[in-house]
């Protein structure tokens, strides 16, 4: 089987690493890929949103399955593009159609969906340029802190948590009228702050049944102790100690099953991952957000714990036979630490030479923002999040210890990482 993975981050490298294990795989292609994916398959210099170029790559390389990594092409309708094309229509795409991807593409839509299907979430209202001043009264009705979310895609950075009501009102105005997050904040959700600890839960679904994947806890803030600006993710661990069998049964009964049934009720043929961003409030799960794809940096700890053939699971998704399929999970813990460029998530420099990648032990490196300098044959930084260092352990502490030992081996100018991943779970 010839497989094409769309994307260029650590999530896509992780998926490539896992798919590469499958005996069903003949050739692997990644578009556009990164310096790490080069070792697993063939990188194709195609942008994730250039559907015509992706079509050409599919035809030229006789692709049998396409796996979509990031949210942007899904929200922009890449699966629909395949279904509507007379050449591509019968090629399996792992990732939902555009209507399903709206669970992530519009937080307002997601909230409407949750309300309709009685899925627990925070109290909220949505505002735009025509009524944002009405949001001031809603802010006054809430207890601080106040949560403001850009409705559209903002690369994981469109959420503000503010303690002062005056500042919250000013930010609401700025997000909408000054396009603080571009088009993504043309509409803004204001919602109550839920106090608890977050976790990420994932399923793979064929639109009818689902397989529950390992849960994870990610760390979004740039600073130690979850301080500073939001990022695309600074690291993750799996499993999550408080995600007991009892708690996860609540998640399935109150969140996952109503979501799958709701998608069927809406006639959305959803084939792919669903990411449930949850918060544990006094033992009860509430949905913070949906994502329509595998998480990043969670993929770097979740996928390595999947012992089953991922390509077989994807085939079952396409064939609608997940109900008959079982998944085998590694009982070991995994921990992943993200190395990022100095200045991230604000301005940062690229092109820094990365050293030490050949000297690591007992870990897996998943590249994110990296590129290979053809002239010097050296790996260089090309993004804010540069590389994830993932390790196994008998427990979380052991996995973290091994990951951090290898973090110290890798170096590039301006390297930064959080040294406290998992701090709130100990």
FIGUSE-885573 format. One record per residue (C-alpha): residue in one letter; y, x, z. Coordinates in steps of 0.25 Angstrom, whole numbers, padded with zeros to 4 digits, always signed. Example, Ala and Ser with C-alpha at 12.3 -4.5 7.8 and 13.67 -1.06 7.14 Angstrom:
BEGIN
a-0018+0049+0031
s-0004+0055+0029
This chain:
BEGIN
x+0000+0000+0000
x+0014+0005-0004
x+0024+0001+0007
x+0039+0002+0007
x+0047+0002+0020
x+0062-0001+0019
x+0071+0006+0029
x+0075+0020+0033
x+0075+0020+0049
x+0065+0024+0060
x+0059+0010+0059
x+0055+0012+0045
x+0050+0026+0048
x+0041+0020+0059
x+0036+0009+0049
x+0033+0020+0039
x+0026+0028+0049
x+0017+0017+0053
x+0014+0011+0039
x+0011+0025+0035
x-0001+0025+0044
x-0007+0013+0036
x-0019+0016+0027
x-0014+0004+0019
x-0002+0012+0015
x-0002+0020+0001
x+0013+0023+0000
x+0025+0022+0009
x+0039+0021+0005
x+0052+0019+0013
x+0065+0015+0008
x+0074+0023+0011
x+0066+0029+0023
x+0071+0042+0030
x+0066+0056+0033
x+0055+0051+0041
x+0049+0041+0032
x+0048+0052+0021
x+0036+0057+0028
x+0029+0044+0027
x+0032+0039+0013
x+0042+0039+0002
x+0057+0036+0005
x+0064+0028-0006
x+0079+0029-0006
x+0082+0014-0006
x+0091+0007+0003
x+0085-0004+0012
x+0094-0015+0006
x+0093-0011-0009
x+0082-0022-0012
x+0082-0018-0027
x+0079-0004-0024
x+0069-0008-0014
x+0062-0016-0025
x+0062-0004-0035
x+0056+0004-0024
x+0045-0006-0022
x+0042-0007-0036
x+0042+0008-0039
x+0033+0011-0027
x+0023-0001-0029
x+0026-0005-0014
x+0017-0015-0008
x+0024-0018+0005
x+0039-0017+0010
x+0042-0015+0024
x+0057-0018+0028
x+0062-0010+0040
x+0076-0013+0042
x+0083-0027+0044
x+0094-0026+0033
x+0085-0028+0021
x+0078-0039+0028
x+0090-0046+0031
x+0095-0044+0017
x+0083-0050+0012
x+0074-0039+0006
x+0061-0047+0009
x+0067-0059+0001
x+0071-0049-0010
x+0056-0046-0012
x+0051-0060-0011
x+0061-0064-0022
x+0058-0053-0031
x+0047-0055-0042
x+0042-0041-0041
x+0043-0039-0026
x+0039-0053-0020
x+0025-0050-0017
x+0027-0037-0010
x+0026-0038+0005
x+0039-0036+0013
x+0038-0034+0028
x+0051-0040+0033
x+0056-0054+0034
x+0063-0062+0023
x+0079-0063+0024
x+0078-0076+0032
x+0069-0070+0043
x+0077-0057+0043
x+0089-0066+0048
x+0083-0065+0061
x+0090-0051+0062
x+0100-0053+0051
x+0108-0064+0059
x+0108-0064+0074
x+0114-0078+0072
x+0102-0083+0064
x+0092-0076+0074
x+0099-0084+0086
x+0098-0097+0078
x+0083-0094+0075
x+0081-0091+0090
x+0088-0104+0095
x+0080-0112+0085
x+0067-0107+0089
x+0070-0106+0104
x+0069-0091+0105
x+0075-0085+0117
x+0088-0078+0115
x+0102-0076+0121
x+0113-0087+0120
x+0122-0084+0109
x+0133-0089+0099
x+0137-0083+0085
x+0151-0081+0080
x+0158-0077+0067
x+0172-0075+0062
x+0175-0090+0063
x+0172-0092+0077
x+0171-0079+0085
x+0182-0083+0095
x+0172-0094+0099
x+0163-0083+0104
x+0173-0079+0114
x+0170-0091+0122
x+0155-0089+0121
x+0157-0075+0126
x+0164-0081+0138
x+0153-0090+0141
x+0143-0078+0142
x+0140-0068+0153
x+0143-0054+0149
x+0139-0045+0142
x+0141-0052+0129
x+0132-0049+0117
x+0138-0049+0103
x+0129-0047+0090
x+0132-0046+0076
x+0125-0057+0068
x+0120-0048+0057
x+0114-0034+0055
x+0121-0023+0063
x+0110-0012+0063
x+0107-0016+0078
x+0122-0013+0082
x+0128-0026+0081
x+0127-0030+0096
x+0137-0029+0106
x+0135-0031+0121
x+0149-0033+0128
x+0152-0035+0143
x+0167-0039+0142
x+0169-0053+0136
x+0183-0049+0130
x+0176-0037+0123
x+0165-0046+0118
x+0175-0056+0112
x+0182-0044+0105
x+0169-0039+0100
x+0165-0053+0095
x+0178-0053+0087
x+0177-0039+0082
x+0162-0041+0077
x+0166-0053+0069
x+0180-0050+0064
x+0180-0035+0063
x+0165-0035+0058
x+0161-0025+0069
x+0147-0025+0063
x+0151-0029+0049
x+0145-0041+0043
x+0134-0042+0054
x+0145-0047+0064
x+0151-0058+0055
x+0144-0066+0065
x+0142-0062+0080
x+0132-0067+0090
x+0137-0068+0105
x+0126-0069+0115
x+0123-0069+0129
x+0118-0056+0135
x+0103-0056+0139
x+0100-0047+0150
x+0087-0040+0149
x+0079-0029+0142
x+0077-0029+0127
x+0064-0027+0119
x+0060-0028+0105
x+0048-0036+0100
x+0042-0036+0086
x+0033-0044+0078
x+0027-0042+0064
x+0026-0056+0058
x+0020-0062+0045
x+0029-0074+0047
x+0017-0082+0053
x+0011-0073+0064
x+0016-0060+0071
x+0011-0047+0077
x+0018-0043+0090
x+0022-0028+0089
x+0025-0019+0101
x+0038-0022+0108
x+0049-0011+0110
x+0062-0008+0117
x+0073-0002+0110
x+0086+0005+0114
x+0098+0001+0106
x+0110+0008+0113
x+0114+0022+0109
x+0116+0026+0124
x+0107+0029+0136
x+0105+0017+0144
x+0107+0007+0133
x+0122+0011+0132
x+0131+0012+0120
x+0131+0007+0106
x+0119-0001+0100
x+0111+0007+0090
x+0099+0004+0080
x+0090+0009+0092
x+0089+0022+0100
x+0074+0021+0104
x+0063+0011+0108
x+0050+0010+0116
x+0038+0002+0115
x+0031-0005+0123
x+0042-0012+0132
x+0037-0012+0146
x+0043-0026+0150
x+0037-0032+0137
x+0024-0037+0145
x+0014-0046+0139
x+0021-0058+0147
x+0034-0055+0141
x+0029-0053+0127
x+0022-0066+0127
x+0036-0072+0130
x+0041-0065+0118
x+0030-0070+0109
x+0031-0084+0114
x+0046-0086+0115
x+0051-0076+0104
x+0041-0071+0094
x+0033-0084+0091
x+0045-0093+0090
x+0052-0083+0081
x+0039-0083+0071
x+0038-0098+0072
x+0053-0099+0069
x+0052-0090+0057
x+0041-0099+0052
x+0049-0112+0055
x+0061-0106+0047
x+0051-0103+0035
x+0054-0088+0036
x+0043-0080+0031
x+0045-0068+0040
x+0036-0056+0038
x+0039-0043+0046
x+0044-0039+0059
x+0052-0047+0069
x+0059-0039+0080
x+0063-0047+0092
x+0074-0041+0100
x+0071-0046+0114
x+0077-0045+0128
x+0069-0048+0141
x+0077-0057+0150
x+0070-0058+0163
x+0056-0058+0157
x+0060-0067+0145
x+0062-0063+0131
x+0075-0066+0123
x+0078-0063+0109
x+0090-0054+0106
x+0088-0052+0091
x+0078-0053+0080
x+0076-0041+0070
x+0068-0044+0057
x+0062-0030+0057
x+0055-0019+0065
x+0065-0013+0076
x+0071+0000+0075
x+0069+0008+0085
x+0058-0001+0090
x+0049+0002+0077
x+0048+0016+0082
x+0041+0012+0094
x+0034-0001+0090
x+0028+0003+0077
x+0021+0016+0082
x+0014+0007+0092
x+0008-0002+0081
x-0006+0004+0079
x-0010-0006+0068
x-0008-0003+0053
x+0007-0008+0051
x+0004-0010+0036
x-0007-0019+0039
x+0002-0027+0048
x+0012-0028+0037
x+0001-0033+0027
x-0002-0044+0037
x+0012-0048+0038
x+0013-0049+0023
x-0001-0057+0022
x+0003-0066+0034
x-0009-0061+0041
x-0003-0056+0054
x-0010-0066+0062
x-0023-0060+0059
x-0018-0046+0062
x-0018-0038+0075
x-0009-0026+0079
x-0013-0014+0087
x-0003-0008+0096
x-0003+0006+0102
x-0002+0005+0117
x+0006+0017+0119
x+0021+0017+0121
x+0031+0022+0111
x+0045+0027+0112
x+0056+0030+0102
x+0069+0038+0103
x+0079+0037+0092
x+0087+0050+0089
x+0101+0046+0083
x+0113+0053+0077
x+0125+0057+0086
x+0135+0046+0085
x+0125+0034+0082
x+0127+0022+0082
x+0141+0026+0078
x+0145+0037+0067
x+0135+0048+0066
x+0132+0060+0057
x+0120+0061+0048
x+0113+0073+0042
x+0109+0080+0055
x+0096+0089+0053
x+0085+0084+0062
x+0075+0094+0068
x+0063+0094+0076
x+0056+0082+0070
x+0044+0091+0066
x+0042+0096+0081
x+0040+0082+0088
x+0027+0078+0095
x+0020+0065+0099
x+0031+0057+0092
x+0035+0050+0079
x+0048+0052+0073
x+0054+0040+0066
x+0066+0043+0057
x+0078+0034+0056
x+0091+0041+0051
x+0085+0053+0044
x+0084+0059+0030
x+0078+0071+0024
x+0087+0082+0018
x+0079+0085+0005
x+0086+0099+0004
x+0083+0104+0018
x+0071+0096+0021
x+0077+0092+0034
x+0078+0079+0041
x+0092+0074+0044
x+0099+0062+0051
x+0104+0051+0042
x+0106+0040+0052
x+0111+0036+0066
x+0097+0034+0071
x+0089+0046+0067
x+0075+0047+0072
x+0066+0040+0082
x+0056+0048+0090
x+0044+0039+0094
x+0033+0043+0104
x+0021+0036+0110
x+0017+0037+0125
x+0008+0031+0135
x+0020+0024+0140
x+0035+0023+0137
x+0039+0035+0145
x+0029+0044+0139
x+0033+0039+0125
x+0048+0041+0128
x+0045+0055+0134
x+0038+0059+0121
x+0049+0053+0112
x+0060+0061+0120
x+0052+0074+0119
x+0052+0073+0104
x+0067+0068+0104
x+0071+0081+0109
x+0063+0089+0098
x+0071+0082+0087
x+0085+0086+0085
x+0097+0084+0076
x+0112+0086+0078
x+0118+0074+0086
x+0104+0069+0090
x+0105+0057+0100
x+0095+0049+0107
x+0094+0040+0120
x+0086+0047+0131
x+0083+0034+0138
x+0074+0025+0129
x+0066+0016+0138
x+0075+0018+0150
x+0075+0003+0153
x+0060+0002+0153
x+0057+0012+0163
